[in-house]
Amino acid sequence: MQFIDKATIWIKAGNGGDGCAAFHREKYVMKGGPSGGDGGRGGSVIFVADPQQSTLLDFKRYRHFRAKDGEPGRAELQAGANGEDMIIKVPVGTIVRDIETGSIVADMSEAGKTRTVLYGGRGGKGNARFATATKQAPRFAQNGIKTEERQVELELKTIADVGIIGLPSVGKSTILSVLTAARPKIAAYHFTTLTPNLGVATRHGRSFVMADIPGLIEGAAEGAGLGHDFLRHIERTRILVHVLDASGSELRDPLDDYEKINAELSKFSEALAALPQIVVCNKMDIPGAEEGFMRIKAQLEPQGVEVFAVSAATVQGFEPMLDAILRLLDTLPPVRVYDETDLVSEAQYEKGFTVHRDDAGVYVVEGGDVERILDTTDPEDDVSMRRFQQLLIKTGIISALREMGAADGDTIRLGEWEFDFTD
């Protein structure tokens, strides 16, 4: 399966259903009262962290996810059905980021976690809701709230306690297979590992998650090799196990490898460079590795870096390394979880309005109060329009127009509506 760890998709909650304007009809009942039901709420957009998924590949094929709209209300006080939610399953460790604001709206850091990112629009009220002692037969209903489509970026950041890093072919995948039940692809050529592999290691009855991060090369932070695409997977880890080829079998200097990898981490993120590291000298079963190990140890231990000698091929030397990992984990905070910001999809009405006169002499009224009034008014219904006029007075719009100098016959514009001012 192709591994994809970034994708851009479009999501939209369902619109609220419109309220119904209807009147009770029954034999021998001449004038039945208002009986219009409310519209249903639109469906929400919900993300679920699914442990059975490991890639965002499906989101390269399907990019648009829309919840169902709420149904309109019906006569005889029947409310419309709520819209069906849109459930979006993503791998554990996926971050959902709003592209417009750059804020993180969901961090799917635990298996089974659910996060409602967009809520469905509220359904409109039926005309039965507007009946009063003085208005016993309202002929208008309220429209449902419409929702906006949002563009979000999905980014998969592998969650693990320990990240195994190093240049290609130093034995990272083999070490993971020795210490855990993971069975990564292993072969004697570079870039065998194309995806982060996870496994659970156990020591003294305690377990922790290890991740084999694909091989990094010099220039990874600038996009060279595979490293640029996978450096982000190290961000979730608490400890880095830096694997070096003590034997020099790849005709590289292991100390030079160590410096190159740490330089790439620093370029990508200061937080990565600050993660605790232990160094593991692998391939100790190969002639000449002992000399390489002693040189590495003499160079790094004075800097406070613990160095361990292991052989993944013969499965030797891992107990002291595992003990050191457990000691470090006891001193560190848990895996990083990002703060989440709520994403608003419904039309939000800010209180207030403004009045100005344009170059053509038209009085233009704008603001949240105007939007709210227009969204709840039916221009085809006389009663609704009378309510519209009363709301203009109640909100102070008419008074503000008078203060601006509006007189009989002047043109007033609210949104797309225009009418003559009458005082």
Secondary structure as a PSIPRED ss2 file (coil, helix, strand):
# PSIPRED VFORMAT (PSIPRED V4.0)

   1 M C   1.000  0.000  0.000
   2 Q C   1.000  0.000  0.000
   3 F C   1.000  0.000  0.000
   4 I C   1.000  0.000  0.000
   5 D C   1.000  0.000  0.000
   6 K E   0.000  0.000  1.000
   7 A E   0.000  0.000  1.000
   8 T E   0.000  0.000  1.000
   9 I E   0.000  0.000  1.000
  10 W E   0.000  0.000  1.000
  11 I E   0.000  0.000  1.000
  12 K E   0.000  0.000  1.000
  13 A C   1.000  0.000  0.000
  14 G C   1.000  0.000  0.000
  15 N C   1.000  0.000  0.000
  16 G C   1.000  0.000  0.000
  17 G C   1.000  0.000  0.000
  18 D C   1.000  0.000  0.000
  19 G C   1.000  0.000  0.000
  20 C C   1.000  0.000  0.000
  21 A C   1.000  0.000  0.000
  22 A C   1.000  0.000  0.000
  23 F E   0.000  0.000  1.000
  24 H C   1.000  0.000  0.000
  25 R C   1.000  0.000  0.000
  26 E E   0.000  0.000  1.000
  27 K C   1.000  0.000  0.000
  28 Y C   1.000  0.000  0.000
  29 V E   0.000  0.000  1.000
  30 M C   1.000  0.000  0.000
  31 K C   1.000  0.000  0.000
  32 G C   1.000  0.000  0.000
  33 G C   1.000  0.000  0.000
  34 P E   0.000  0.000  1.000
  35 S C   1.000  0.000  0.000
  36 G C   1.000  0.000  0.000
  37 G C   1.000  0.000  0.000
  38 D C   1.000  0.000  0.000
  39 G C   1.000  0.000  0.000
  40 G C   1.000  0.000  0.000
  41 R C   1.000  0.000  0.000
  42 G C   1.000  0.000  0.000
  43 G C   1.000  0.000  0.000
  44 S C   1.000  0.000  0.000
  45 V E   0.000  0.000  1.000
  46 I E   0.000  0.000  1.000
  47 F E   0.000  0.000  1.000
  48 V E   0.000  0.000  1.000
  49 A E   0.000  0.000  1.000
  50 D E   0.000  0.000  1.000
  51 P C   1.000  0.000  0.000
  52 Q C   1.000  0.000  0.000
  53 Q C   1.000  0.000  0.000
  54 S C   1.000  0.000  0.000
  55 T C   1.000  0.000  0.000
  56 L C   1.000  0.000  0.000
  57 L C   1.000  0.000  0.000
  58 D H   0.000  1.000  0.000
  59 F H   0.000  1.000  0.000
  60 K H   0.000  1.000  0.000
  61 R H   0.000  1.000  0.000
  62 Y C   1.000  0.000  0.000
  63 R C   1.000  0.000  0.000
  64 H E   0.000  0.000  1.000
  65 F E   0.000  0.000  1.000
  66 R E   0.000  0.000  1.000
  67 A C   1.000  0.000  0.000
  68 K C   1.000  0.000  0.000
  69 D C   1.000  0.000  0.000
  70 G C   1.000  0.000  0.000
  71 E C   1.000  0.000  0.000
  72 P C   1.000  0.000  0.000
  73 G C   1.000  0.000  0.000
  74 R E   0.000  0.000  1.000
  75 A C   1.000  0.000  0.000
  76 E C   1.000  0.000  0.000
  77 L C   1.000  0.000  0.000
  78 Q E   0.000  0.000  1.000
  79 A C   1.000  0.000  0.000
  80 G C   1.000  0.000  0.000
  81 A C   1.000  0.000  0.000
  82 N C   1.000  0.000  0.000
  83 G C   1.000  0.000  0.000
  84 E C   1.000  0.000  0.000
  85 D C   1.000  0.000  0.000
  86 M E   0.000  0.000  1.000
  87 I E   0.000  0.000  1.000
  88 I E   0.000  0.000  1.000
  89 K E   0.000  0.000  1.000
  90 V E   0.000  0.000  1.000
  91 P E   0.000  0.000  1.000
  92 V C   1.000  0.000  0.000
  93 G C   1.000  0.000  0.000
  94 T E   0.000  0.000  1.000
  95 I E   0.000  0.000  1.000
  96 V E   0.000  0.000  1.000
  97 R E   0.000  0.000  1.000
  98 D E   0.000  0.000  1.000
  99 I C   1.000  0.000  0.000
 100 E C   1.000  0.000  0.000
 101 T C   1.000  0.000  0.000
 102 G C   1.000  0.000  0.000
 103 S C   1.000  0.000  0.000
 104 I E   0.000  0.000  1.000
 105 V E   0.000  0.000  1.000
 106 A E   0.000  0.000  1.000
 107 D E   0.000  0.000  1.000
 108 M E   0.000  0.000  1.000
 109 S C   1.000  0.000  0.000
 110 E C   1.000  0.000  0.000
 111 A C   1.000  0.000  0.000
 112 G C   1.000  0.000  0.000
 113 K C   1.000  0.000  0.000
 114 T E   0.000  0.000  1.000
 115 R E   0.000  0.000  1.000
 116 T E   0.000  0.000  1.000
 117 V E   0.000  0.000  1.000
 118 L E   0.000  0.000  1.000
 119 Y C   1.000  0.000  0.000
 120 G C   1.000  0.000  0.000
 121 G C   1.000  0.000  0.000
 122 R C   1.000  0.000  0.000
 123 G C   1.000  0.000  0.000
 124 G C   1.000  0.000  0.000
 125 K C   1.000  0.000  0.000
 126 G C   1.000  0.000  0.000
 127 N H   0.000  1.000  0.000
 128 A H   0.000  1.000  0.000
 129 R H   0.000  1.000  0.000
 130 F H   0.000  1.000  0.000
 131 A C   1.000  0.000  0.000
 132 T C   1.000  0.000  0.000
 133 A C   1.000  0.000  0.000
 134 T C   1.000  0.000  0.000
 135 K C   1.000  0.000  0.000
 136 Q C   1.000  0.000  0.000
 137 A C   1.000  0.000  0.000
 138 P C   1.000  0.000  0.000
 139 R C   1.000  0.000  0.000
 140 F C   1.000  0.000  0.000
 141 A C   1.000  0.000  0.000
 142 Q C   1.000  0.000  0.000
 143 N C   1.000  0.000  0.000
 144 G C   1.000  0.000  0.000
 145 I C   1.000  0.000  0.000
 146 K C   1.000  0.000  0.000
 147 T E   0.000  0.000  1.000
 148 E C   1.000  0.000  0.000
 149 E C   1.000  0.000  0.000
 150 R E   0.000  0.000  1.000
 151 Q E   0.000  0.000  1.000
 152 V E   0.000  0.000  1.000
 153 E E   0.000  0.000  1.000
 154 L E   0.000  0.000  1.000
 155 E E   0.000  0.000  1.000
 156 L E   0.000  0.000  1.000
 157 K C   1.000  0.000  0.000
 158 T C   1.000  0.000  0.000
 159 I C   1.000  0.000  0.000
 160 A C   1.000  0.000  0.000
 161 D C   1.000  0.000  0.000
 162 V E   0.000  0.000  1.000
 163 G E   0.000  0.000  1.000
 164 I E   0.000  0.000  1.000
 165 I E   0.000  0.000  1.000
 166 G C   1.000  0.000  0.000
 167 L C   1.000  0.000  0.000
 168 P C   1.000  0.000  0.000
 169 S C   1.000  0.000  0.000
 170 V C   1.000  0.000  0.000
 171 G C   1.000  0.000  0.000
 172 K H   0.000  1.000  0.000
 173 S H   0.000  1.000  0.000
 174 T H   0.000  1.000  0.000
 175 I H   0.000  1.000  0.000
 176 L H   0.000  1.000  0.000
 177 S H   0.000  1.000  0.000
 178 V H   0.000  1.000  0.000
 179 L H   0.000  1.000  0.000
 180 T C   1.000  0.000  0.000
 181 A C   1.000  0.000  0.000
 182 A C   1.000  0.000  0.000
 183 R C   1.000  0.000  0.000
 184 P C   1.000  0.000  0.000
 185 K C   1.000  0.000  0.000
 186 I C   1.000  0.000  0.000
 187 A C   1.000  0.000  0.000
 188 A C   1.000  0.000  0.000
 189 Y C   1.000  0.000  0.000
 190 H C   1.000  0.000  0.000
 191 F C   1.000  0.000  0.000
 192 T C   1.000  0.000  0.000
 193 T C   1.000  0.000  0.000
 194 L C   1.000  0.000  0.000
 195 T C   1.000  0.000  0.000
 196 P C   1.000  0.000  0.000
 197 N E   0.000  0.000  1.000
 198 L E   0.000  0.000  1.000
 199 G E   0.000  0.000  1.000
 200 V E   0.000  0.000  1.000
 201 A E   0.000  0.000  1.000
 202 T E   0.000  0.000  1.000
 203 R E   0.000  0.000  1.000
 204 H C   1.000  0.000  0.000
 205 G C   1.000  0.000  0.000
 206 R E   0.000  0.000  1.000
 207 S E   0.000  0.000  1.000
 208 F E   0.000  0.000  1.000
 209 V E   0.000  0.000  1.000
 210 M E   0.000  0.000  1.000
 211 A E   0.000  0.000  1.000
 212 D E   0.000  0.000  1.000
 213 I C   1.000  0.000  0.000
 214 P C   1.000  0.000  0.000
 215 G C   1.000  0.000  0.000
 216 L C   1.000  0.000  0.000
 217 I C   1.000  0.000  0.000
 218 E C   1.000  0.000  0.000
 219 G C   1.000  0.000  0.000
 220 A H   0.000  1.000  0.000
 221 A H   0.000  1.000  0.000
 222 E H   0.000  1.000  0.000
 223 G C   1.000  0.000  0.000
 224 A C   1.000  0.000  0.000
 225 G C   1.000  0.000  0.000
 226 L C   1.000  0.000  0.000
 227 G H   0.000  1.000  0.000
 228 H H   0.000  1.000  0.000
 229 D H   0.000  1.000  0.000
 230 F H   0.000  1.000  0.000
 231 L H   0.000  1.000  0.000
 232 R H   0.000  1.000  0.000
 233 H H   0.000  1.000  0.000
 234 I H   0.000  1.000  0.000
 235 E H   0.000  1.000  0.000
 236 R H   0.000  1.000  0.000
 237 T C   1.000  0.000  0.000
 238 R C   1.000  0.000  0.000
 239 I E   0.000  0.000  1.000
 240 L E   0.000  0.000  1.000
 241 V E   0.000  0.000  1.000
 242 H E   0.000  0.000  1.000
 243 V E   0.000  0.000  1.000
 244 L E   0.000  0.000  1.000
 245 D E   0.000  0.000  1.000
 246 A C   1.000  0.000  0.000
 247 S C   1.000  0.000  0.000
 248 G C   1.000  0.000  0.000
 249 S C   1.000  0.000  0.000
 250 E C   1.000  0.000  0.000
 251 L C   1.000  0.000  0.000
 252 R C   1.000  0.000  0.000
 253 D C   1.000  0.000  0.000
 254 P H   0.000  1.000  0.000
 255 L H   0.000  1.000  0.000
 256 D H   0.000  1.000  0.000
 257 D H   0.000  1.000  0.000
 258 Y H   0.000  1.000  0.000
 259 E H   0.000  1.000  0.000
 260 K H   0.000  1.000  0.000
 261 I H   0.000  1.000  0.000
 262 N H   0.000  1.000  0.000
 263 A H   0.000  1.000  0.000
 264 E H   0.000  1.000  0.000
 265 L H   0.000  1.000  0.000
 266 S H   0.000  1.000  0.000
 267 K H   0.000  1.000  0.000
 268 F H   0.000  1.000  0.000
 269 S C   1.000  0.000  0.000
 270 E H   0.000  1.000  0.000
 271 A H   0.000  1.000  0.000
 272 L H   0.000  1.000  0.000
 273 A H   0.000  1.000  0.000
 274 A C   1.000  0.000  0.000
 275 L C   1.000  0.000  0.000
 276 P C   1.000  0.000  0.000
 277 Q E   0.000  0.000  1.000
 278 I E   0.000  0.000  1.000
 279 V E   0.000  0.000  1.000
 280 V E   0.000  0.000  1.000
 281 C E   0.000  0.000  1.000
 282 N E   0.000  0.000  1.000
 283 K C   1.000  0.000  0.000
 284 M C   1.000  0.000  0.000
 285 D C   1.000  0.000  0.000
 286 I C   1.000  0.000  0.000
 287 P C   1.000  0.000  0.000
 288 G C   1.000  0.000  0.000
 289 A H   0.000  1.000  0.000
 290 E H   0.000  1.000  0.000
 291 E H   0.000  1.000  0.000
 292 G H   0.000  1.000  0.000
 293 F H   0.000  1.000  0.000
 294 M H   0.000  1.000  0.000
 295 R H   0.000  1.000  0.000
 296 I H   0.000  1.000  0.000
 297 K H   0.000  1.000  0.000
 298 A H   0.000  1.000  0.000
 299 Q H   0.000  1.000  0.000
 300 L H   0.000  1.000  0.000
 301 E H   0.000  1.000  0.000
 302 P H   0.000  1.000  0.000
 303 Q H   0.000  1.000  0.000
 304 G C   1.000  0.000  0.000
 305 V C   1.000  0.000  0.000
 306 E E   0.000  0.000  1.000
 307 V E   0.000  0.000  1.000
 308 F E   0.000  0.000  1.000
 309 A E   0.000  0.000  1.000
 310 V C   1.000  0.000  0.000
 311 S E   0.000  0.000  1.000
 312 A C   1.000  0.000  0.000
 313 A C   1.000  0.000  0.000
 314 T C   1.000  0.000  0.000
 315 V C   1.000  0.000  0.000
 316 Q E   0.000  0.000  1.000
 317 G C   1.000  0.000  0.000
 318 F H   0.000  1.000  0.000
 319 E H   0.000  1.000  0.000
 320 P H   0.000  1.000  0.000
 321 M H   0.000  1.000  0.000
 322 L H   0.000  1.000  0.000
 323 D H   0.000  1.000  0.000
 324 A H   0.000  1.000  0.000
 325 I H   0.000  1.000  0.000
 326 L H   0.000  1.000  0.000
 327 R H   0.000  1.000  0.000
 328 L H   0.000  1.000  0.000
 329 L H   0.000  1.000  0.000
 330 D H   0.000  1.000  0.000
 331 T H   0.000  1.000  0.000
 332 L C   1.000  0.000  0.000
 333 P C   1.000  0.000  0.000
 334 P C   1.000  0.000  0.000
 335 V C   1.000  0.000  0.000
 336 R C   1.000  0.000  0.000
 337 V C   1.000  0.000  0.000
 338 Y C   1.000  0.000  0.000
 339 D C   1.000  0.000  0.000
 340 E C   1.000  0.000  0.000
 341 T C   1.000  0.000  0.000
 342 D C   1.000  0.000  0.000
 343 L C   1.000  0.000  0.000
 344 V C   1.000  0.000  0.000
 345 S C   1.000  0.000  0.000
 346 E E   0.000  0.000  1.000
 347 A C   1.000  0.000  0.000
 348 Q C   1.000  0.000  0.000
 349 Y C   1.000  0.000  0.000
 350 E C   1.000  0.000  0.000
 351 K C   1.000  0.000  0.000
 352 G C   1.000  0.000  0.000
 353 F C   1.000  0.000  0.000
 354 T E   0.000  0.000  1.000
 355 V E   0.000  0.000  1.000
 356 H E   0.000  0.000  1.000
 357 R E   0.000  0.000  1.000
 358 D C   1.000  0.000  0.000
 359 D C   1.000  0.000  0.000
 360 A C   1.000  0.000  0.000
 361 G C   1.000  0.000  0.000
 362 V C   1.000  0.000  0.000
 363 Y E   0.000  0.000  1.000
 364 V E   0.000  0.000  1.000
 365 V E   0.000  0.000  1.000
 366 E E   0.000  0.000  1.000
 367 G C   1.000  0.000  0.000
 368 G H   0.000  1.000  0.000
 369 D H   0.000  1.000  0.000
 370 V H   0.000  1.000  0.000
 371 E H   0.000  1.000  0.000
 372 R H   0.000  1.000  0.000
 373 I H   0.000  1.000  0.000
 374 L H   0.000  1.000  0.000
 375 D H   0.000  1.000  0.000
 376 T C   1.000  0.000  0.000
 377 T C   1.000  0.000  0.000
 378 D C   1.000  0.000  0.000
 379 P C   1.000  0.000  0.000
 380 E C   1.000  0.000  0.000
 381 D C   1.000  0.000  0.000
 382 D H   0.000  1.000  0.000
 383 V H   0.000  1.000  0.000
 384 S H   0.000  1.000  0.000
 385 M H   0.000  1.000  0.000
 386 R H   0.000  1.000  0.000
 387 R H   0.000  1.000  0.000
 388 F H   0.000  1.000  0.000
 389 Q H   0.000  1.000  0.000
 390 Q H   0.000  1.000  0.000
 391 L H   0.000  1.000  0.000
 392 L H   0.000  1.000  0.000
 393 I H   0.000  1.000  0.000
 394 K H   0.000  1.000  0.000
 395 T C   1.000  0.000  0.000
 396 G C   1.000  0.000  0.000
 397 I H   0.000  1.000  0.000
 398 I H   0.000  1.000  0.000
 399 S H   0.000  1.000  0.000
 400 A H   0.000  1.000  0.000
 401 L H   0.000  1.000  0.000
 402 R H   0.000  1.000  0.000
 403 E H   0.000  1.000  0.000
 404 M C   1.000  0.000  0.000
 405 G C   1.000  0.000  0.000
 406 A C   1.000  0.000  0.000
 407 A C   1.000  0.000  0.000
 408 D C   1.000  0.000  0.000
 409 G C   1.000  0.000  0.000
 410 D C   1.000  0.000  0.000
 411 T E   0.000  0.000  1.000
 412 I E   0.000  0.000  1.000
 413 R E   0.000  0.000  1.000
 414 L E   0.000  0.000  1.000
 415 G C   1.000  0.000  0.000
 416 E C   1.000  0.000  0.000
 417 W E   0.000  0.000  1.000
 418 E E   0.000  0.000  1.000
 419 F E   0.000  0.000  1.000
 420 D E   0.000  0.000  1.000
 421 F C   1.000  0.000  0.000
 422 T C   1.000  0.000  0.000
 423 D C   1.000  0.000  0.000
